[in-house]
Structures are given as C-alpha cells and as structure tokens.
Amino acid sequence: MRAVACFVHGVEAVVRLFGWIAAWTCVVLVGLVAGDVLMRYAFSIGAVWLQELQWHLISPIALFGMSYLLLMGEQVRVDVFYERFPAGLQRVIEVIGGLLLLVMGLYIAWLTLPWIAQSFARGESSPNPGGLPLRWLLKSLIPFGFVLLALQGLAHALRQAFALPTRGE
C-alpha cells in the first residue's frame, strides 16, 4: 500500500510541475500576444516567427494542462447522474475512467511516434519564410502530453481504488 501511495504522489508531483509550466506558459503567451499587437499597430513591425511561437505555445498549455485538470478534479463528467450515485459506484466509475485514460493516452502516444519520426527525418520546419525550425520538437509534445495523461489516469485510478486521501496543496 505504501508503494502505491508513493507512486501516486510521485506521479502527481510530476503532473503538478507540468501544470505549473502550463500556467506560466499562459502568462508568456499573453505577453507575446500583447507585445506582437503593440509592435504591429504602434510601430508597424511584425515577425512570422513570433506569430508561430504564439500558436506553438498553445500546445504545451493544452497537453500539460489536461493532466493537471484531472489531478485537480476539474475533468468533464456528467454530474447530473454522477452526483446521485452512491460513493462506492462513484469510486468504481473513477477507477474505470482512470484506467481508460491510461490505455487511451498510451495508445495515442504510440500512434504519434511514426509521425514524429518522419518529421524528424525530414528536418521539418515551418513552410513560412522566417518561421520556426524544428517542427518535430513541437510535435514530440503530443506523445509526451498523452503519456503524462496516461500516468495521471493510472494515479487517479489507484488513488480511488485504494481510497488514498488527497494531499493538500
């Protein structure tokens, strides 16, 4: 039981770290958009790489944020039905949901690997002049984000299955 609790707490610590990264990436994104708008309208200066960087930053926000949302209990569920179920059935639903996330996350991560390998082999970069290079690096966030989600799904299922208490922030 202690090993399970240590594993769950370890995964949750990693997910918290990437949730923090996603949150600060939002701050950076807002600053970049504001700076880009200011430069464009006040000084008539624009850069393709800056615009591409803005949409590139949305990827870690979404891919890291989805695991963090599960950790914080902010995932989407049909509460109209769920809240009326007895506590035991709610836990069973949470365990099954966590295990499904584990399988789905690993499967999606696995599916993306050939796509990223192809991008790396081609040296894919932005098709726009002045755009960002290393497009494969951005694409590699996809399997990483889904593996993180899979691990958090497993931690969620274990927390529910073993009725581990939630840790305070």
Disulfide bonds with the S-S distance in Angstrom:
none
